[in-house]
């Protein structure tokens, strides 16, 4: 019996030492390489909302949206709050319902849509809808071409991007007619981008990327120098299809507003899956998180983070291994005692 106990103690010491060495090596390697793993999307979404969407934040933002008559955004916050089981206050919901009533909706539409169609102004949801509607026709392109061209003639500050998009829109309209609708995605893309440019939601980063991919200077064009653009129908068609996919879920107006979060072609490719995932809540989620991409939710758990999160368990684990590995002196005493048994 004494020999068995001695052998058991010896093997316990050896295994503890080996486990300690392997554990130290694994942790050191993991920290050196910043090892991590991605959690499931739904887990990442829940973690993100826990941080950025407490009840008071949702309430405050919904009220601010209503103050600015941004009913779509307020509805997004209300739906998100309901999904998270953090409903808005009764007074806020009543106010939202009143603004969504048919009469109020019709009044806002009559007040802003015609003005947006005629001028391209995008202040307010109805005006934005009117501006987008105009851009789906050649009317908006001609209006913007004349407007920006007039600024050049008068020596006023103008937008090369808007001038280029207007020219590209006219070209896309002609191509759509000539190809029996094949070029329609390119026309849709130009229309949404032009509306985003007027609304201030077209980021400089994406505009630069767009210029490299789909809008190119016309060789030898004097225009006041550099504004004349030719359109790459294939590249613009790809942009248009991605924008149309997002628009199919949330509408063209909301797609225009979401463009403020798009800074690259990769971001644009993520927009449709994002809107498909969040629906009417898409802009509310984007405003809370700062991104309109599902990649924003892909949380990677780092080894260091996990070790800190379970610090006590880690200390107990390592402590046990250290005690086992450093117990040779104790084992010698145990051998002596065991040998006498």
Buried (B, 14 or more C-beta within 10 A) or exposed (E): EEEEBBEEBBEBBEEBBEBBEEBEEEBEEBEEEEBBEEBEEEEBBBBBBEEBBEBEBBBEBBBEBBEEBBBBBBBBBBBBBBEBEBBBEEEBBEBBEEBBEEEBBEEBBEEBBEBBBBBBBBBBBBBBBBBBBBBBBBBBBBBBBEBBBEBBEEEEEBBBBBBBBBBBBBBBBEBBEEEEEEBBBBBBBBBBBBBBBBBEBBBEEBBEBBBEBBBBBBEEBEBBEEBBBBBBBEBBBBBBBBBBBBBEBBBBBBBBBBBBBBBBBEBBBBBBBBBBBBEBBBBBBBBBBEBBBBEBBEBEBBBBEBBEEEEEEBEEBBEEBBEBBEBEEEBEEBBEEBEEE
